[in-house]
């Protein structure tokens, strides 16, 4: 069955970097659209960035443009979110989503940006 497992979250100081991973099983990441979302406390879940099955990257949220980068490793069946120049407002639970007939979500990984 389809499974998504995020990792790489943690506590980082403002200006720091983290790389999130989303390891997929039950399907091939290069064949389906995938995306990263985040949900801050008290806020709705929002799309951060998406990557199509053909590798086209779309929908970077304005708040992360120039700082976050999505990538995909087909050999590892994993997608990544490289986050640089982190700000306190990036604090959220980050989720990986795959569209494999329907939407599948990972369990999320907490990112906290604080001094």
LINGI-V51507 format. One record per helix or strand. SS is the DSSP state (H for helix, E for strand). FROM is the first residue (numbers start at 1). TO is the last residue. If there is no record, write none. Layout:
ss: <SS:SS>
from: <FROM:FROM>
to: <TO:TO>
This chain:
ss: <E:E:E:H:E:E:E:E:E:H:E:E:E>
from: <3:10:18:29:34:46:57:68:78:88:92:103:109>
to: <7:12:25:31:39:51:58:73:83:90:99:105:113>
